Amino acid sequence: MTRTTPRHVASRPGTTTGPSHARALRRHTVARTLGMGLTAVLAFVAVGGATAAVKLTGNITAVDSDKLLGADRPEKVMPEDPNADMPLNIVLMGSDSRGGDNADIVGDGTQGARSDTTMIMHISSDRSRVEMLSIPRDTTIDIPSCPTSSGGQTSPVSRSKFNGAFAQGVLTGGDVESGALCAQKTIETITDVQMDGFVVVDFAGFEKMVDALGGVELCIPNDIDAPKADHLVLSAGMQELDGDTALKYARARTGEGLGDGSDLGRIGRQQELLAAVARQVMSAGTLADPTKSLKFLGAVTGSMTMSSNFASIQGLAGLAYSARNVRPDTIAFMTAPYMYDPNNAANVLLTDEADEVWDNLKHDRPLSDAIETESDDAKDGDKDGATKDGAKDDAGTGTQAAEGTDDVDATPVADDDPGTTGDAEDGSGKGEKDPEPKRTRDAGEEAFTGADVTSVCG
């Protein structure tokens, strides 16, 4: 039996046991293909304030997940520092519903709705880390009985694929909100970690988000020909993807240039795409342009379904402000550790390493070693220019190498942004730039940040 476990999982103190699986977000997300939550939060920083929030929150469909899920839930562990803010765990889902505008985008006759893309978005209590944890859709799990938005209950299902939880909720409750509730309940059951809410975005919403940004630049390592992804064809190299092409790329699973055609391979590509979108949102070209920011936020909120605690003006504006200093190198992506299911070759099982991840998630510890902490910086203080983990230097040609090396705008524009030192003492106005990429990591298999190299474009 082959075991596949994402590398660079952070260790935890002591020994505890726990279940297996998870996911989250809370105010933004992406079409069934990626979880876009972080992107919208950061854009709110630029738009800044209640004016935009008042305009945009009216677009959002909301459901009170805390009330419907009831009191029988995992205990939320408070940070040890009594003065610290609370960590947040948000379930991010992409819905593949063919209803409404989605039918015009993907009119393949598929009925119902699923969530083939699910991430838990963990925002640390001190707001120094944002960690995106993907849960493979083909993970074998037991789906519990879940509440529906109308107050009903779904039937439990044994040994189902993880994405069956969302489908079960939609089938019983008749709406996306019920699907999201069942996915959140399932995640809490397998992780023993309380989620703070959910965000769902559909096909049309994701396409509009990317178009509102003016497209997104991504490294395509191989020529791609994917007939089942609405005849997606891409040439190898750095490509500028519009909304339609980005959606096809995020959905693509089989075809030339797409590896073994598994959902696991697609997860890595989706993580890279999400990292590229986040970099674009945090670039000066977006944050310094109120018109573009508002257009993007309108696209985000107009296609979202979320729990009501995040749909409020205070919830959105508060999160945006507290996360205002997030940068590409403090956003990490990883996949829950898994192994192939010996009883079903098409499925995977979560491993003991996943239990460590859930424990770290519950106690607000780093989920991986991707984001360098202050202690890491201290250890490397005398090693300027040195590479780590056998990584390539900044001459690498991956997605992050190309964008991180050449794009000086790939950092949030905020007065107190720690990514730059502001105006130089010599009056040149040129502050210190974010650190250049220094590691190469395998997206989907290894934890990485938005500043790491993950693909080579030749």
Beta strands, then each sheet from edge to edge (+ up, - down):
strand 1: 61-63
strand 2: 88-95
strand 3: 117-123
strand 4: 130-134
strand 5: 140-143
strand 6: 157-161
strand 7: 197-202
strand 8: 216-220
strand 9: 224-226
strand 10: 232-234
strand 11: 237-241
strand 12: 304-307
strand 13: 331-335
strand 14: 338-340
strand 15: 348-350
strand 16: 448-449
sheet 1: 1+ 12+ 7- 2- 3+ 4- 13- 16+
sheet 2: 5+ 6-
sheet 3: 8+ 11-
sheet 4: 9+ 10-
sheet 5: 14+ 15-
end
